[in-house]
Amino acid sequence: MTAPASMSTPSEAPAQASASGSSAAPSALRIAVVGHTNAGKTSLLRTLTRRAAFGEVSDRPGVTRHVERIDLLLQGEVAVRFFDTPGLEDAVALLDYLQELPAQSLPAHPSRTDRVRAFLSGPEAHASFEQEAKVLRALLEHADAAMLVIDTRAPVLPKYRAEMEALAWCARPIMPVLNFVRAAGSRQDGWRAALRDAGLHACAAFDAVAPFNGAETALYRDLAALLPERRRQLEDIARQLEQQAQDRQRAARLAIASALVSVAAMRRSIAAGEYADPARRDAFIHAFQQDCAAHARRAAQALLRAHAFGPEDAEAASLPQLAQRWEDDLFNPALLKEAGRRLGLGAAIGAGIGAVADVALAGLSLGAAATLGGAIGSALSGGWQPLAGKLRGRLTGTQELTAQDAVLALLAARLLALNQALTQRGHAAQHKLRAAEWEEGSQQAAQARQLTATLADALRPARAHPDWEERPGAPPVFDPGRDALTQRVASLLPAAEPETPAASPGAARQPETPAAWPGE
């Protein structure tokens, strides 16, 4: 949805097109993203533009040394042009310098903005205050407004107050953005007081690592208070972003539903004689597991793509397994009860299920496309099918393997939990997604467990259509019946939502406040 980032200096920025070939329309909103070193400016832009590869994010100070540009494209047009600026380093000394500029370099009765312009045309803009000059030039010459990114983990020090004052001298609207507000030790209240003292009464809370529900659209709507002439444009941006979020959830649910249909349709046959041979039986079962694993991996990859994440955002890890049990038993109540207990599905698995082999997925990590499929593929049953079909198989000397209903419910729960985690994850997140962050307590996974019987009933038609299995690497299956079933299953699945500002579990995922900040 966004244009690739392009590098530019402030003086080059207005004329340079984004790497996609698009150029900013005259009405495109231009925002300079400013703030102290390591406040999270680049992180904010990664999340706002959904481009995890933009710029460089590091704990090292001063990583961004030049003004970099990135465009937010909506319906193929540049809606917002962002300028990622270097961190302000010595605003206290800069203010002193601006106030002491010689009169001959200034017009009569100079304004504060006149002093900034005089500074930018002077030698110190390329010497002692080179970084500060890049910031002020981007704001004064190329931006309609500024987003002042504040790391709320830092104490409110005089240098930060000086930065607010220096930026105000550019006479551009400033929207403070409070970052890392869910971090342990966040000083959000102190920062809000400091902003009011500086005359900045409008501000927004936006956690770049784990955005709140609606924070992205609220940020643009809040800007309308500072840019009333752009109110309609900002509201249109917010509406389009809301539509994109809905489209992502729709695509995610369809990807999950398609995987469930494919796994429900899976059917593999083996001659009874070969099945009696332990080595051949094990190889047959393993191949079936691998095929199921491929469906799970494919769904995980689709979810990552839908949210504009890559495989590097997931951590691969080995998965603890429970003992496997394979029996050719039509109805084994004790076995079904044990499978239900282990899968957390109670007695909802139902009858008509044959032997079960299951795997505990509590240790599942996003290893995403890599390990999600391996875990699901191991949780398979040999023998879900109507009694008549089972008897026919025995009479003809063949055995069939299919995935048990419990497996489908488990697959749905895990993929929904993954979708929830990706929805709540900002593109500035540096850590790889781990199982503990999204698996336990997922509301969507819990809802999927409650939908066990409903999902099993909805997927029943796929059991009779092995041709509905979309095997990875093979051409897609174009079948009206499959498409209709996929749509129906998707309609049963819950959509994921970002966390609300009142929620606090995400705080534990943020880095702790350092023992001492520079200058404290």
N, C-alpha and C positions, 0 to 999 in steps of 0.2 A: 504493500500500500504506500510505500514511501520511496522516494528517490534515493539512490546511493549517495553516500557522502562525497563531497568534493572539497578539496583543499583550496583555500584562497586567502589572500591578505585582505585587510579591510578595504584598501583602495581598489582592489580588483573585484571585490564581491558583487557589486551591482550588475556588472556586465557578464559575469561568468555563469554559464548554464550548468545545471546539475549533470552528473555523469550519465543520466538517462537520456539526455538530449532535450529535456524540457527546460524552458526558461520561465522565470516568474512572471505571472501576469501583473499588470500595473496595480491591480487591486489586492495582490497577495499580501497578507499580513507579514510584517518583518519584525522578528523578535531577537533581541540580543540577550543571550543567557550569560549572566555575570555573577560574580561572587568571589569569595576568598579561595585561595588554593585548597584543593581537596574538599570542597564543599559538596561535590556531587553534580557539577554542571553537565559533564559528559554523560554521567549515569542517567540524569533526568532526560536528556535528549534520546538516549537509547530506548528508554521506556516510552516516551511520547511518540517516537517514530517507529517503534517496534523493530529496531535495527540493532541487534546485539553486537555487531561487528564495528559499529561506528566509533571512531576515535580510539583512545587508549584509556583504560581505567586502571589505576594503581594506587597503592597506599603512598607511593613516593610523591613528594610535593612537586608542583610545577610540571606535571606531565604534559599538559596542553601548553605549547609555547607560541602557537600561531592561531589566528582566527580561522576556524573551520566552519564550513557551511553544510547544512543538510536540509532538504526540503520535505515537507509533508504533502504528499499527493493525495487528492481526493477526486475520484472520478477522472483521473488523468490530468488534472490541473494542479498547479502549485497553490495550495491553500495557505500554507505558512512556510516562510523561509526563516530558519533559525541560524543564528550565528553563535557558535560555541567559542567563547573567549578565554584567554589565559586567566589564571588566577591573579587577583589583586594581591600585591606583596607588601607594599609600604604606603598605605593611604595616608597615614599620619604625616609623613614627610612630604607627600605630594600636596596635601592641603596647605601646608606651610609654604611650599614653593608657589602655589597658585596665588596665595594671598600676598606674596612678596614680589610678584612680577614687576619689573620696572615700568614706570608710567609710559615711557616712549614706545613700549611694545603693545600698548593698549589704546583703544579709542577713548574719547572723552566720556566720562561717566560710565565706565565699563560695567556691564552686568557680569554675573558669575559665569554665564555661558561664554561671554567675550573672553574671559580669562582662560577658559578651557581651550578655546580656539587658538588663542595666542600661544598657549603651551604646546599645542599640537603642531604648530608651525615653527616651533623653536628647537634648539639643539638638544635639550634635555629629553625630548620625546624620543630621541634615538640613542639615549645614553642611560642616565641613572634611572629614568622612569619609562623605559622602553615597553615593559609589559603593561603598565598602567595606561600608557598612551594607546596601545592596541585596543584596550577595553573601551576607553572613552571615545576613541574615533569610531569604533563599530556602533556604539550607542548613539553618538551625536550625529553621525553622517549617514548611517545605513539602517537605522531601526525606527520603528514606530513606537516601541515600548521595550522595557526590559523585564526579564524575570530574574530577580535577585535570589539566587539559591543559597540557603543557609543550612549549615550542618548544625542541627539543634543539640548535638552531643557536646559541642564546644561551649565554653563559658562565654558570656557576653563581655568582651574586652574592648578597651578604647579603640583599638585598631579597626574593629568591626563597625563601631559607630562612625569612625572617620570614613570608612568605605561608603556607608549610606550617604553621608554628606557629600562626598566627592561625586558620587553618581547623580545625586540630585542637582548638581551644578550643570548637568547636561540638559536639564529642563525637558526630560522625557518621562512619561508615566512609568512607574516602577511597581511591579507586582512581586512582593516577597513570596518565596516558595519555601516553606519549612520542610526540610528533608530529614529523613531518619527519625521521624517523630515516634516511631514504635520501638526505637532502640532502648536498651537498658540505659538509664541515666540521661535520657533526653531532657533538655532544659527548655522545653517548649514554652512554658509560661513566662520564663524570664525573657525569652526572645520576643514574645508578643508584646511585653511591656516596653522593651527597648525599641521596637518598631513604632509603637504609639508615640513614644517620646521623640522619635525622629519624624513624626508626622505621616507615617505610613500606616494607615488604619486598615487598609484592605490587605489581606494576605491569605494564602492558601496552604493547606497541609497536603503534601504529596510525598509518599514514600516511594522512592524510585526503585527499590528492590522488591517491594510487595505492595503494589498500589491498592488503595482503598476502593470499595465499590463506588463507582461514579466519579472518582477523583479526577480522571482525565477530562471528562466533559465539564465537570464543575470548574476546572481551571480556566477553560476558555470562556465559560459564562461569567466567571468572576472578573475576567479581563474587560468585559463589557462595561463595568462600572468605571474603569479608567479610560476606556476608548468608546464613549457613547456613539460616536459617528460610525463605529464598526460593529455596533450591536447586532444588526441583522446578519452580518457576515459571520460573527462569532457564534451566534445561535445556529446558523446553518452548519458550521464546522462541528459543533457539538452533536447535532442531530445525525450527521453522517457518521460520526464516530460511534454513536449508539447503534446505528444500523450495522456497521461493520462488526461490532461485538455480537450482535444477534446472528449475523451471518456466520461468524466463527463457531458459535455454539451449534448452529444448525449443521454445519459441515462436520463438526466433531461427533454429534449424535448419529449422523448418517454413516460415518466411518465405523463407529462402534456397532451400529445395527448391521452393517454389511458383514463385519467380521462374525457376528453372532449367527447370521444366516448361513455363512459359509461353514462354520464349525458344526452347526446343526445338520447341515446337508452332508457332512463327511460320512463316507461309508467305504470301508475297505474289506475285501473278501480274501480268504485264504482256504486252501483245501484242508479238509479235516486231517488228512495224513500229515501234512506239513505242520499243522497246528499242534499235533501231538508230539512233534519233535521239539524239545525245549529250546534248542539253539535257534531253530527257524521261527518258533513262536516269539522268542525274545526279539529277534530281528524285525519281525512283522510289527510287533507292538512298538518297538523303537521308531520304526519308520512312520507309524501313525502319529506318534507323539511329535515327531519332527515336523510333520505336515501341519499339525495343529499349532505348533510353535510358530511356524511361518505365518499363519493367519494372525496370530497375536502380535508378532513383530510388525507385520504390515499395518495393522491398526494403530500401533504405537507410533510408527513413522508418520502416518496420516495425521495424528493428533499433534505431533511436533510441528509438522508443516503448517497445519491450520493456525497454530499460534506463533508462527515465524520463529521457531526454535530449531536448533540443529542437534545432531547426536552428541555433540560435545557438551551439551547442557545436562546430560544424564550420566549417572555413575553406574558402570557395570559391576556387578558383584555376584558371588556364588549364592545360591539359594538353599537354605536348609530344607531337607525333604523328610517327610514321614515315610514309614515303611509302605511299600507298594503291595497290593493284593490283587491278584488276577485269578478269577475263578469263573468257570463256565456254569453259572447257576442262574436259573431264570428268576427266582424270587428268593432272596435271602434277607429276611427282615433284620436280622442282627447286623449284617453287613451294611444295609441301607441306613440303619440307625447310627452306626459308627461313622459313616460318611457324612451324614447330616451333622453330627456333633463336631466333626473336624472342620467342616466347611462353614459352620455357623449358620446352617440353614434349618436347624430343627428337624421336624418331621415333614417339612414342606416338599421334600424331594419327590415323594409319591411312589406309587408302585409301578410295575412294568419295567423296572430297571434291573439289569443283570449285574454282573460282577463290577466292582469298583476299584480303581486305583487312584489315590488322591495325594496331593502335595500341599503342605502348608506354605502359604505365600506371605507369612508375616514378615519375612526378611526381604521382601521384594524391594529392589531399588529401581529408580527410573532407568538404569542401565538401559533404559527405555527400550528402544527397538532391539537391543541386544539380549536382554535377559527376561523381559516380560514374557516373550513368547516361549522361552524355555520353561518357565515355571508353569504357565497355563498348559503347555503341551504335555506335561507330565501328569496333570490332574485329569485323567481320562478314564472312562469306563468301557469295559468290553461287554457289549450286549444290550444297550437300550434299543429295543424295538418291540413291536407288538408280538404277542405270543405266537400268532400264526406264522409270522415271518421267521421267527426263531426256529420253529419246528420245520418249516420248509428248508431252512439252511441245513438242518441236521439230516433231513431226508436226502438232500442232494450232495451231502458230503462236503459242505463248506461252512466256514465260520465268518462272521462279520463283526467288525468293530465300528462303533459309533461313539460319539461323545454324549455323556450322560447330562441330564437336565441340570444337575448340580454344577457341572463344569461350566455350562453356559451362564448360570447365575454368577458364578465366581469370576468368569471372564468379564461380564458386564460390570461387576462391582469394581474390579481392578482398573478397567479402562476408564470408568467414570471418575474414579479417584484420581487417576492420572490427569484427566481433563480438568478436574477441579484445581489440581496443583498448578498446572500450566496457566490456568486463568488467573490465579492469584500471584503468579510469578512475574516480576518485572524484568525487562530485558537488560537491566543493569546488574542483575544478580551475578555474583562472581563464583559462588559455590555451586557445585553440582547437586542437582536435586537428589535427595536420598529418601529412602522408603519412610523413615520416621516422620518426614515432613508432610507426607500426603496420604499415607495409607491408613494410619490409625485415626479413627474418629471422623473419617470423611462422611459428610452428610449425604453425598451422592451415592457412596458405596452402601451406606445404611439403607437408603431408599431402594437401591437395586436389590438388596436382600429381601426387602419387604415385597418387591415385585416378582419374587421368584416364580410363584405359580402363574402369574400373569404372563411373564416372559416365556415360560415353558409352553403355555397354551398358544401364545402368539407365534412361536417358532415351530409349532407342530407341523405345519405344511411343508417346511423345508426337509423334514425327515423323509418324505416321499419323493424328494427331488435331488438326488445326488448330482444332477447336472447343474444345480444352482451353486455349487461350490466354486468360488473364484480362486483358483489356485495361483499363488504368487508366481509371476513369470509368464503365466499364460494370458491370452487375450481376455478382456473383461467379458462377463456373461451378460448378454443383452436379452432379457426375458421380462415381459410385462408382469408376470406373476411374481418373479423375484423382486423387481423394482417396487411393486405394490407392498410386498411383505416387508422389505427394508424400510419403506416409508412408515408403515404401521409400527414396526418395532421402534424406530427412531422417535415416534410420537409418544411412546410409553416411557422413554428415558428422560430423567430430569436434567435440566440445564445447570451448568455451573455458574456461580456468581463470585466475584471478588469479595474479600472480607470487607466489613463495614468499619468505619472509624472506631466504633465502640469495641470492636474485637481486639484482643490482645495477644493471641497465641503467636502471631508473627514476630512479636518483639524478641522472642528467644532466638530467632534466626538472625538477628542483627548483631554486629560486633559490639562488644562491650565498650563503654566509654574509657578512653585511655586514663591511666593514673594521673597524668599531668599533661595538659596541652601547652604548646609553646606559648610562653608569655604569661602563663597563669601563676 
